[in-house]
Amino acid sequence: MDKVTVIGAGLAGCEAAWQLANAGIKVELHEMKPKKYSPAHKYSGFAELVCSNSLKASRVNSAAGLLKEEMRRLGSLTVPCAMETAVPAGGALAVDRQLFSDLVTEKINSHPDITVISGEVTEIPDGNVIIATGPLTSDGLADKISALCGGCLSFYDAAAPIVTYDSLDKSKVFFAARYGKGDDDYINCPFTKEEYLEFYNELINAESAPLHDFDTPQKLHNKNDSFTVYEGCMPIEVLAKRGEETMRYGAMKPVGIYDPVTNKRPYAVVQLRKENSGGTLYNIVGFQTNLKFGEQKRVFSMIPGLANAEFVRYGVMYRNSFLNSPKLLDGDFSLRSDPRIFFAGQITGVEGYMESAASGIMAGLNMARRLKGKESLVLPHDTMIGALSRYISDESVTDFQPMGANMGILPSCPERIKDKQERYQRVADAALASFDRALKEAE
């Protein structure tokens, strides 16, 4: 049976290699460390956790806990390693980062069907390949991936927040397309002048998150801004600081919008655009931001209709190489235009350590199934891994942003249950039942 080349020994690459090797397939795992390091990485071990030692909540009725339980049932490498190297962290699973990396590295190095090769990969190899090179993919390989994918590779992530539809106050918002063009594609949040000015003052005085040197793009410098940005990725708070009226000529322009209650044009408007085909998630259009997460929650909750909004993703600005996956990848993480190539990890647009690892599991598992003449396993969309797989391969998505595990990407609980934990427990129970059925059918 042909060997598989896996590029990158982060969490995704290690999980992919582990799945393949446990299926009896020979793996060459390439990792550029310790010969070369990205700007963010410091430790020589595999599966290095860079910015946090927390792998989020453990309880199954949370998005993170449900994700880890599904991974465990798929034979994850990283979940049991995390449990073995855990440190006290309340209800979260946090690890000793060095011990975690050392344990994953030891298990990978000791597997008889995995050969580790140190050094940078600058070309996409022939044969069966899983590319799991992460958000800081080295320039040489990133150029090759971009060429392979027709330029559909982003090198900088300036993303707007995403909220759940169910959490919006429907009495304060309305569906309408600008100038009536379209089928009421947008949810509109109308501002009075007083509301706008209050929002503006809070926005320009809100606290921004620090940027690392390698996070800062180099395309545009404006002497009035606190850091260098792309014009097309302008943070909303930077735009606002250019003048009180600037947002009303940009992301918050009210032209072509009329409030059906007042029959008048609002003083300003924030539009929300559907983020997924199920309509459970909405993106705050034009609100790329570098504010701290707590500040985003505080200030953006002032938008009419968003007072109780559930944010499933906050806006971010950082270097992040990721594909426009809905245009490129199938739900099994293979490249539509060249199915011998799979992608895994943050480069696919999943966001978070465990999400990256889960995508590695699916890429490795499905590569193994393909080499054995079996159909790919694409989990149902009411499971957490299935929902993430669907999100990164949903061809209806037009403005793709990376996404982590959250309850908003799962189907809503059919029953009205006020208690959030009880409602999420019901969703998690249904997800795991669906997950088990899918695995049994795929045997």
C-alpha positions in Angstrom: 0.0 0.0 0.0 1.3 3.5 -0.9 2.8 5.6 1.9 1.3 9.0 2.8 3.3 12.1 3.3 2.1 14.3 6.2 3.5 17.9 6.3 3.5 19.5 9.8 3.7 17.9 13.2 1.3 20.2 15.0 -1.8 18.8 16.6 -3.5 18.2 13.2 -0.5 16.6 11.5 0.1 14.3 14.5 -3.5 13.2 14.6 -3.5 12.6 10.8 -0.3 10.5 11.1 -1.7 8.6 14.0 -4.9 7.6 12.2 -3.0 6.5 9.2 -0.4 4.5 11.1 -3.0 2.8 13.2 -4.7 1.8 10.0 -1.5 0.1 8.9 -0.4 2.7 6.4 3.2 3.9 6.3 3.6 7.6 7.1 6.4 10.1 6.4 5.8 12.9 8.8 7.7 16.1 7.9 8.4 18.8 10.5 10.7 21.7 10.0 11.5 22.1 13.7 14.2 22.0 15.1 16.0 23.1 11.9 13.7 26.0 11.4 11.1 27.7 13.6 8.1 29.9 12.8 8.0 33.3 14.5 5.5 31.9 17.1 7.1 28.5 17.9 9.9 28.0 20.5 9.9 24.4 21.6 11.3 21.5 19.6 8.5 19.0 20.4 5.5 18.2 18.3 2.0 19.5 19.0 3.3 22.7 20.6 0.7 24.8 22.3 1.8 28.4 21.7 -0.6 30.9 23.2 -2.5 28.9 25.9 -2.4 25.7 27.9 -6.2 25.5 28.0 -8.1 23.2 25.7 -11.3 24.7 27.0 -14.3 23.1 28.8 -14.4 19.4 29.7 -18.2 19.0 30.2 -19.9 17.3 27.3 -22.8 19.9 27.3 -20.3 22.5 26.0 -19.1 22.8 22.5 -15.4 22.1 23.5 -16.4 19.2 25.6 -18.6 17.6 23.0 -15.8 18.0 20.4 -13.3 16.3 22.6 -15.7 13.4 23.4 -16.3 12.8 19.6 -12.5 12.9 19.1 -12.0 10.4 21.9 -14.5 8.0 20.2 -12.5 8.3 17.0 -9.3 7.2 18.6 -7.7 10.6 19.1 -4.0 10.8 20.1 -4.1 14.3 21.6 -7.2 13.9 23.9 -5.7 11.1 26.0 -2.3 12.8 26.0 -4.0 16.0 27.3 -5.8 14.0 30.0 -2.5 12.4 31.1 -0.7 15.8 31.3 -3.6 17.8 32.8 -3.2 20.4 35.4 -5.9 21.8 37.7 -8.1 24.3 35.9 -11.6 24.0 37.3 -14.0 22.8 34.6 -11.5 23.3 31.8 -8.9 20.8 30.4 -5.6 22.6 30.8 -2.2 20.9 30.4 1.4 21.2 31.2 2.4 22.4 27.7 5.9 20.8 27.7 4.8 17.5 29.1 1.9 17.4 26.6 4.2 18.1 23.7 6.8 15.5 25.0 4.2 12.8 25.3 2.7 13.4 21.8 6.3 13.5 20.4 7.2 10.2 22.2 4.1 8.4 20.9 4.7 9.6 17.3 8.4 8.7 17.4 7.7 5.3 18.8 5.1 4.2 16.3 6.6 1.6 13.9 4.7 2.9 10.9 5.7 6.6 11.3 9.0 7.9 10.0 9.8 11.5 11.1 11.8 13.6 8.7 13.2 17.0 10.0 13.4 20.0 7.6 11.4 22.5 5.8 9.2 21.3 2.9 9.0 23.9 0.1 7.3 21.8 -2.6 4.1 19.8 -2.6 5.2 16.2 -2.8 3.9 13.7 -5.4 1.6 10.9 -4.2 -0.8 11.0 -1.3 -0.3 14.1 0.9 -1.9 15.7 4.0 -0.9 19.3 4.4 -1.2 20.4 8.0 1.2 23.3 8.2 -0.8 25.7 10.3 -1.6 29.4 10.4 2.1 30.3 10.0 2.9 28.2 7.0 6.4 29.0 5.7 6.6 31.3 2.8 8.0 28.9 0.3 5.3 26.2 0.8 2.6 28.8 1.2 3.4 30.1 -2.3 3.0 26.6 -3.7 -0.3 26.0 -1.9 -1.6 29.4 -3.2 -0.7 28.4 -6.7 -2.3 25.0 -6.4 -5.5 26.5 -5.1 -5.8 29.3 -7.6 -4.7 32.0 -5.2 -7.5 31.1 -2.7 -5.1 31.3 0.3 -5.4 34.2 2.8 -2.3 35.3 4.7 -3.9 37.6 7.1 -7.1 37.2 9.1 -9.1 40.3 9.7 -12.4 38.9 10.7 -15.7 40.3 12.0 -17.6 38.9 15.0 -20.3 36.2 14.5 -23.4 35.9 16.5 -26.2 33.4 16.8 -29.6 34.2 15.2 -31.6 32.9 18.1 -29.9 35.4 20.5 -31.0 38.5 18.5 -33.8 40.7 19.7 -36.2 40.4 16.7 -38.3 43.3 17.9 -35.4 45.7 17.2 -34.1 44.4 13.8 -35.6 43.7 10.4 -34.8 41.8 7.2 -34.1 43.9 4.1 -31.7 44.2 1.3 -30.2 47.6 0.4 -32.4 49.4 -2.2 -34.7 46.3 -2.1 -32.2 44.4 -4.2 -32.2 40.7 -3.1 -34.5 38.5 -1.1 -34.2 40.3 2.2 -30.6 38.9 2.5 -29.6 41.0 5.5 -30.7 41.6 9.0 -30.6 45.4 9.7 -30.0 47.0 13.1 -31.1 50.6 12.9 -29.6 53.4 15.0 -31.0 56.8 16.0 -28.6 59.7 16.1 -28.3 59.5 19.8 -27.7 55.7 19.8 -25.1 56.2 17.1 -23.1 58.9 18.9 -23.1 56.9 22.1 -21.9 53.8 20.2 -19.3 55.8 18.4 -17.8 57.3 21.6 -17.6 53.9 23.3 -16.0 52.3 20.2 -13.2 54.9 19.8 -12.3 54.6 23.4 -12.4 50.8 23.7 -9.2 48.9 24.4 -7.4 47.1 21.5 -5.6 43.8 21.8 -1.8 43.9 21.3 -0.3 42.6 18.0 2.9 40.6 17.7 5.4 41.7 15.1 4.7 38.7 12.9 0.9 39.5 13.1 1.3 42.9 11.5 0.7 43.2 7.8 2.9 45.5 5.8 0.6 46.8 3.0 -0.5 50.1 4.3 0.6 52.6 6.9 -1.5 55.4 8.0 0.2 57.9 10.4 -3.1 58.4 12.2 -3.5 54.7 13.0 -1.8 52.8 15.9 -0.6 50.0 13.7 -0.2 49.0 10.1 -3.2 47.5 8.3 -4.6 46.5 4.9 -7.1 49.1 3.7 -9.5 46.4 2.9 -9.1 44.9 6.4 -9.5 48.2 8.3 -10.6 47.6 11.9 -13.9 49.3 12.6 -12.4 51.2 15.6 -9.5 52.5 13.4 -12.0 53.6 10.8 -14.1 55.3 13.5 -11.1 57.3 14.7 -10.9 59.0 11.3 -14.0 61.0 12.1 -17.4 60.9 13.7 -19.2 60.5 10.4 -16.8 58.0 8.7 -18.7 54.8 9.6 -21.9 56.3 8.2 -20.2 56.5 4.8 -18.8 52.9 5.2 -19.9 49.9 7.2 -22.9 51.7 8.8 -24.2 53.7 5.9 -28.0 53.8 5.9 -28.5 54.5 2.2 -31.1 52.3 0.6 -32.5 51.0 3.9 -35.9 52.0 5.3 -37.1 50.9 8.7 -40.5 49.2 8.2 -41.7 50.5 11.6 -41.0 54.2 11.0 -40.9 54.1 7.1 -37.8 56.3 7.5 -34.2 55.8 6.8 -32.2 55.2 10.0 -29.5 57.6 11.0 -27.1 54.6 10.7 -27.4 50.9 10.3 -25.4 47.8 11.1 -26.1 44.9 8.8 -25.8 41.2 9.7 -25.2 38.7 6.9 -26.0 35.0 7.0 -22.8 33.0 7.9 -24.0 29.5 7.2 -26.6 27.8 5.0 -28.7 26.9 8.0 -29.1 30.5 9.0 -28.1 29.9 12.6 -25.1 32.2 12.5 -24.8 35.8 11.3 -21.7 37.9 10.6 -21.5 41.6 11.6 -20.8 43.1 8.2 -17.7 45.3 8.0 -16.8 45.0 11.6 -13.3 43.6 11.4 -11.7 44.5 14.7 -8.7 44.3 16.9 -10.5 45.1 20.1 -10.1 42.9 23.2 -12.8 40.2 23.4 -14.4 41.7 26.5 -14.5 45.1 24.8 -16.1 43.6 21.7 -18.8 42.0 23.9 -19.4 45.3 25.8 -19.4 47.7 22.8 -21.0 45.6 20.1 -23.8 44.6 22.5 -24.8 48.3 22.2 -25.9 47.6 18.6 -29.7 47.6 18.5 -30.9 44.0 18.7 -27.6 42.7 20.0 -28.0 43.5 23.7 -28.2 39.8 24.6 -26.3 38.5 21.5 -24.3 35.2 21.9 -20.9 35.7 20.2 -19.7 32.4 18.8 -16.6 34.1 17.4 -15.1 37.5 18.2 -13.3 39.6 15.6 -9.6 39.0 15.2 -6.6 40.4 13.4 -3.5 38.3 13.1 -1.4 36.5 10.5 -3.3 33.3 9.6 -2.7 31.4 6.5 -6.0 29.7 5.6 -7.8 28.5 2.5 -11.1 29.6 1.1 -12.1 26.1 2.0 -15.7 26.2 0.9 -14.5 26.7 -2.7 -11.8 24.1 -2.5 -12.4 21.3 0.0 -14.9 18.5 0.3 -16.4 17.6 3.7 -13.8 14.8 4.1 -11.0 17.5 3.9 -9.8 16.5 0.5 -9.0 18.9 -2.3 -11.8 18.8 -4.9 -9.4 19.6 -7.8 -6.8 17.0 -6.7 -8.2 14.3 -4.3 -4.8 12.8 -3.5 -4.2 15.9 -1.4 -5.9 16.5 1.9 -5.6 19.5 4.2 -5.9 19.6 8.0 -5.6 22.1 10.8 -6.1 25.8 10.9 -5.2 26.1 7.3 -8.6 24.7 6.5 -10.4 27.4 8.5 -11.1 25.5 11.7 -10.0 27.6 14.6 -8.6 26.3 17.9 -6.3 23.6 19.1 -8.8 20.8 19.4 -10.6 21.8 16.3 -7.3 21.6 14.4 -6.7 18.2 15.9 -10.2 17.0 15.0 -9.7 18.0 11.4 -6.4 16.0 11.4 -8.3 13.0 12.7 -10.8 13.3 9.8 -8.1 13.9 7.1 -6.1 10.9 8.3 -9.1 8.6 8.7 -10.5 9.5 5.3 -7.2 9.2 3.5 -6.9 5.7 5.1 -10.4 4.8 4.0 -9.8 6.0 0.5 -6.5 3.9 0.2 -8.5 0.9 1.4 -11.2 1.4 -1.2 -13.8 2.6 1.3 -16.1 5.7 1.0 -15.1 8.7 3.0 -16.7 9.2 6.4 -18.4 12.6 6.6 -20.1 12.8 10.0 -23.7 14.2 10.2 -24.1 17.9 10.6 -25.7 17.5 14.0 -22.4 16.3 15.4 -19.7 18.8 16.4 -17.1 17.5 14.0 -19.7 17.0 11.3 -20.8 20.6 11.7 -17.3 21.9 11.5 -16.6 19.7 8.4 -19.8 21.0 6.8 -18.9 24.6 7.6 -15.5 24.5 5.9 -17.0 22.8 2.8 -20.3 24.7 2.5 -20.2 26.1 -1.1 -23.0 28.6 -0.2 -20.6 30.5 2.1 -19.5 33.7 0.3 -17.3 35.5 2.8 -15.5 32.6 4.6 -14.1 33.2 8.1 -12.4 30.6 10.3 -14.7 29.0 12.9 -14.2 27.2 16.1 -16.5 24.7 17.8 -19.7 26.3 19.2 -23.2 25.3 19.8 -24.5 27.8 17.2 -23.3 25.6 14.3 -25.4 22.7 15.5 -29.2 22.4 14.8 -31.3 24.1 17.4 -32.9 22.0 20.1 -36.5 21.2 18.8 -38.0 21.9 22.2 -38.1 25.3 23.9 -35.9 24.8 27.0 -35.1 28.0 28.9 -32.2 26.6 30.9 -29.1 27.0 28.7 -27.2 24.0 30.2 -30.2 21.7 30.0 -30.8 22.8 26.4 -27.1 22.2 25.5 -27.2 18.8 27.2 -30.1 17.8 25.0 -28.2 19.0 21.9 -25.1 17.1 23.0 -27.0 13.9 23.7 -28.5 14.0 20.3 -25.1 14.7 18.7 -23.4 11.7 20.4 -26.3 9.4 19.4 -26.1 10.6 15.8 -22.3 10.2 16.0 -22.5 6.6 17.2 -25.0 5.7 14.5 -22.8 7.2 11.8 -19.7 5.3 13.0 -21.7 2.0 13.1 -23.0 2.5 9.6 -19.5 3.3 8.3 -17.9 0.0 9.7 
